[in-house]
Amino acid sequence: MLDPDSRRALEKQSSSTSEIVIVIGDGLSPAAVNVHAVELVRHLAPRLTEAGISLGHVVVASGARVALGDEIGAVLGARMVVMLIGERPGLSAPDSLGAYLTFAPRIGLTDEKRNCVSNIHGAGLSYDEATFKIAWLVREGIARQITGVALKDESGAALISARAALRAGTEAEKKKD
């Protein structure tokens, strides 16, 4: 939960509703946040803009857990919150970052209302792969007004279609030459 001073500070920022609020929280691996969060946001912001989705505030929180994103998103009036958080360090990935997405964030939601893109690190999901999935889930979540178990990640099919279209365009250009 937010402490009272932090809540008041955020309430002063909630002048208008934004579609997306990104919360960066240390979670169980501050190393993951330090290594990956800024670069992931750099890759994600253009994908959201291309999809016509407005990015509101980016909030950094210490001592954070996933549910804190719901409270922050609610205070800021966001349609959706994207919580970037350090995942539990494992033997092979001490710097793994996760992204949790919640439509209509509010206090008291449970994991079944969230989608998760996990394993974002050097030997896991690349920034491009992760941001493709996140942007797809954000776009579809807002369009369908759902996240969690009600929103299945079908971004793989969208990625295959996008790659096929790119290949077709490349082949068409080669034929012109």
Phi, psi and omega in degrees: 000152175288145171283160185303321180294318179295319179299314179298319179298318178291321179300327177292338181269348187271061181280331179216157181283134174244159180287313186233136169240132176256130176245129177250115182236143183295324178058224182267356179217087174302330178301320180298317180294315181298323183276321194244336191298311183297315181294323177296316178297321177300323178281327184283319185306312179296325178295320178292317179300315178301328180276001180076025181255126182275132178267126178269232182285153166243121185245135176253129184230135176257156183064030190270152168231168188305316185297340178300327178301324179296317179294315180297315178300320179293315181299321182274358177071032182281147173287328180212146175245139173245112181260112175265125188213144177293129181274166179305123180295131178250182181295326184255350185217076180287353182238037181277131180254144175239154176235123179247129184244132180225123173279143180051060184297142177197159180297140174100356178289154179247174184302333180293348177263003184241147168259152181229133169244111186242177175070037178271107178189177186306321181260005180247226177290133176286167177299319180296315179296313182296315182289330174299311179298313182298312181298320178298313180296322178296309181301311181290323178298317178292316181298319183267350181060044179209157165214179178086210184298339179282345181242104179278140179284102178251023183293335178301318178294321178294322179294318178299317179297318180296318179294320179296318179295321179295316178298318180297319178295320179295317179294322178296321178295320179296322180293328179294324182286000000 
